[in-house]
Amino acid sequence: MQIFQKGFNYSQDGPGNRLVYHLTGCNMRCPWCSNPECMETGGENLSPEEIYSEALSCRALFFDGGGVTFTGGEPTLQFEELKTALILLKKAGISAAIESNATHPRLAELFPLLDALILDFKHWDDGAHFAATGQHNRAVKENLCAAFSLHPNLLVRTVLIKGFNDTQNDAEAFAAFYRKNGGERAKFEFLPYHEYGKAKWKKCGREYAVTDAFVSEQTVQTYAEIYRQNHLNVVKT
């Protein structure tokens, strides 16, 4: 598996203290991405067995329900290796999680191997989603619907970006989709836009093209209120 970065993080990449692997490669090109260095392949190569051994050696540090999280980039682009690693962790009783953009057609195969599932949903409208990311959102919606039905510990995250998905209409459209498709069982989190990745874009030799994209606290509160009106569980990790 090609890994750009690894290290421990508490609660933001799944429950408890977790060993987080950032896998390289991504099939989206979100202009606000905070990890642009993960878009391309490369990095340290570790086999699933090596990751398993490393996780075993760190087991004492997985407190408060912690474990291992695979993020990116987009971890499912290395699907077979990821699945093998998850199988090994499952057999050892180590909590496993992934953070994914939910585009992979075989994503549901991983559900039984995951103690926590974190999925991104960037825009409810396919045209806006494609224009921003380079990917349609049909597969995302299908995987979200499957996860609503099949996974007991699902967190859906949406980055709120001014001029992209920050209106009341956007919040109502997201909530309507979730309510229609069983989203009451999941948790939802809003991540207000930030520029933490801006310097990384420059370091990678790419232009950071996003401007004036910060959202107000009122926008976040409006989203939260509309979701709660639709009986959706809003959280903050």
N, C-alpha and C positions, 0 to 999 in steps of 0.2 A: 504494500500500500504506500502511495506517495503522500508524505505528510510534510506540511509546511512548518507547523508549530505545534507544540504540546506543552501542557502545564496544568496546574490545578486552579480551579475556580469554584467559588461557593454559591450555590443556589441559582445562578443565572443561566446555567446550561443543564437544567434538570435539578432534582432535589438533592440537597446535601452537598458535601465536598466531593468534587468530581475531577477525575483526570480527563482532560479535554484534548482530543486530537483534531487539529484542523487539517482536513484532507485537501489536496490541491485539485484544481479543475472545477469549472462551473459552466453550465449551459445557459446561464443568464448573464446579461451585461447591464445590470442596474447602475445608473450613473451616480447614485448616492452610496454605493457599496463601501462598507468600512473595512473590508479585507480584499482590496483589489489584487494584492500580491498572490492571492489564492486562485485567481481566475484561470491561470495557465497551469499546465502540469509541471512537475518537477519536485524538488524537495528531497527529504530523507526517505529512503525506502525501508519499510519494515514489513515483514510478513505477518499474517494474522496470528501465527504462533508466537512471534516475538512480542506482539502487542499483548497477547494473552499472558505471557510470562511476566511482562512489565506490570500488568494489572495485578497479578498475583503478588508481586513483590511490594505493591503499594496498598494492599488490601487494608492494612491497619489505618490508613488515612481516609477511608471511605466512611466517615462518620455522618450522622444525621441522615441516613438513607442514601449516602453518596454511592458513586461507582464510576463508570466510564461513559463519556459522551463523545460521539463522532459528529463533527460539524465541518464547516468548510470556509470557502468553496461550497461545493455540493457533494456530500459524501456518497450519495447513491450512484454517482458516475463510476465509482469503483465497486460496483454492486456485488460481484461474486466474492471478492476479498472481504468486503464489509460483512456480507452474510456469514462467511466462515468465521470471522472474528466474533460476531454476535453469538453464533452457535457455541463457540468455545467458552465465552463468558457466561452464557446461560447455564451450561453444564457445571460450571464452577460456582454458580449461585451469586455471581457478581452483577449488580444492577447495571443495565445498559440503556443508553438513550441515543437518539439521533436528532439533529436539527436539519431539516430538509426543506427545499422549496416545493416539494410534493409533485414534481413533474414525472418521476420515473414510473413507467407502466407496471412494474412489478413491486411497487412499494409495499403493497399489502402483504406480500410474502414475509416481510420483516416484522410485522405486527406481533406475532407470538413470541418473538425474541426480545422484545423491547419492554422495559419497565416504565419508560417514559418516552413520549413521542411529541416533538415540537415541530410544528409545520408553519411555514410562512404563507400568507395570502396577501398579495400586494394590491390587487385591484379586482373588484367584482366584474368590471366591464372588460370583455376580451380585447377590444380594440385598444383601450388605454393600457392594458396589461402588456400586449404585444409591443406597442410603441415604446414603452419604457424598458422592457426586459429582453425583447427579442424572442419571447416564447408566448404561445397562446395559453390561456388559462383553463382550457377544457380538462386536461389531465389533472390539474390542480384541484378543480372542483370534484372530479370523480374520486380522487384519492381522499379528499376531505370527507366526502359522503361515506366512503368506506370506513374511514377512521372513526367517524361519529358512531357508526354501528358496531365496530369491532374492537376498538381500543379503549380500555377503561381509564387511561391516564393521558389525555390529549390536551396540549396547550397550542392554541392558534395565535400567532403573532402577526400584527400589521404595523408596518412603519408608516406613520402619518406624515405626509409631505404636502406642504402648501402648493396649491395649484395642480395637485395630482389626485389626491383622495381625501381632501380635508373638509368637504362640505357636508351639510346635514343630509343631503340626498345620498351621498356616498355611504354615510353611516347607516342610513335606513336601508339601502340596497344590500350592504353586507349583512345586516341583522336579519333581513327578510330571507336571504339565502340560508343562513344558519338555522333560523327557526323552521323553515320549510323542510330541512334535511336532517333534523335531529340533533342540532348543535347544543341543545340544553344539557347534554351530558359532558360537554367539553368545558375548558377554561379558555378565556380570551384575554390578551394583553395588547396594549397599544404602546408603541415605541416612538415617541416624538423624534422627528428628524434631528440629526446632529452632524457635525463636520469632523468627527474624530478620524475619518479616513482620508481627509483632504491631503494631508502631507504625504500619505502613502502613495496616492495617485501620482504626485509629482516625483516621488522617489522611483516609481515604476516607469517614469517617462511618459505618463498619460495626462491628458488634460482633464481637470475636474470641472465639469461643465454646469454643475448645479449652483444656482444662485437664488437668494431670497426664498428659501424653502422651509424656514422654521415655522412651526405652528404655535398658536397660543394655547395657554392652559384652558381657555374656554373651549377650544376645539376638542381637546382631550376629554373634558367634562361632558360635552355634548355627545360624543361617541359613547361614553360610559353610561350616560342617562338613557340613550336610545337602546343600547344593548340590554340594560337592566329592564327596561319596559318590555322587551321581548324575551324576558326570562333567561337571559344569557349571563353566565358567571364571569364577571370581570375581575381580574387579579393583577397584582404587580409583583414581579419577582425581584 
